[in-house]
């Protein structure tokens, strides 16, 4: 799916309000092509690929999610949260702390270039890795999750709700645990995180959560372009 490489100005303003003055420089076709050795290609490969993969496919062993299919607004917002300590500051969130440590030394220009390169990568729908009843999971998803995360699991900017469909099921399971124990969403300035902490309590038991995650794993393929 072709994606716009530019970041809307209101997102940049939002990031700046959080202390991240991101400078986004849209790429030309030559720069955005795979194998680029200039500009953003260097920034992404050096700063991100060692954990998230050269194609943004993620690495479960490192706890690094697939990021190639994430929408630009979500990428900008999460980087801002890591920079400002809304994510990754709680000592219980080891993986989040590693991400925060990786992001903090980067200049605004390097971040902007890395984001632009990331947005040029083709979508990589994460494969399912967990069991569960997708039929029952779909019923629970529509009851408990769809209002914010939408029918296609692509999230919603207006609600600051994450694009679940393009994130690995093992990563989503880990984030639910973090929301439940307060190591994510516990910062007083993280309004979206605080809301998700409450929503994470809604599945009635581990089986229902497993079913929901199994269903979510089908959405990226059912709605490949988020339609």
C-alpha positions, 0 to 999 in steps of 0.5 A: 500500500502506498503511503504518504511520506510527509507528517501532517503539521498538527502531528509535528506540533503535537510532538513538539508540545511533548518536547520532540521537535521532529524535522520531517523531510519527505523523500524523493523516490530515489532516496526512499527506494530499498537499499538506499545508502544516503540520507534516511536509509543510513538513519533507519539501518543504523538506528532501528534495523538491528532490533526491528529488522531491515524490513521493519519485520520485528524480532520476537527474541528482542521483544521488538515489534514489527513496525513497517505497517504502522501509521505515521501519527502513531510512530510520531506519538510513541517516539515522543512518549519515549523521549519524554518518559511517558513510556519506558521510564518505569523500571519494570518495563525493561523492553520499554527502557531499552527503546527509550535508551535507543531513542534519546541520543538521536537528533530530531533530524535523525529521527525524522529521516528514520521515520521517513525511511520507515514509511517507505517500507512495504507492509509486513503483516505479522504472522499469528503465533498464539492459539485461540478461537477466532470466531469467539474472539471476533465476538469479544473484539466487537463488544470490547475493542472495536469502538476505539480500535475500529472494525479493521483493527487499524486504530483511530487517531481521534481516540489515540487508539493503537493499530492493533492489526499490524502489531504482533500478537505476542507483542500485544499480549506483553503490552496488555500485561504492562497496562495491567501492572501499571508499567505502561500507561501509569504516567500522569501525562499519558491520557491515552495510556491511562484509558487503555489501562482501564480497557485492558481489564475488560476481557473476562479471563485469559481465554477471552484475551487469547481469543481476541488476540487470535482474531486481531491476528486475522485483521491485517490480512482481511483488510490489507489496506485498512479499508 
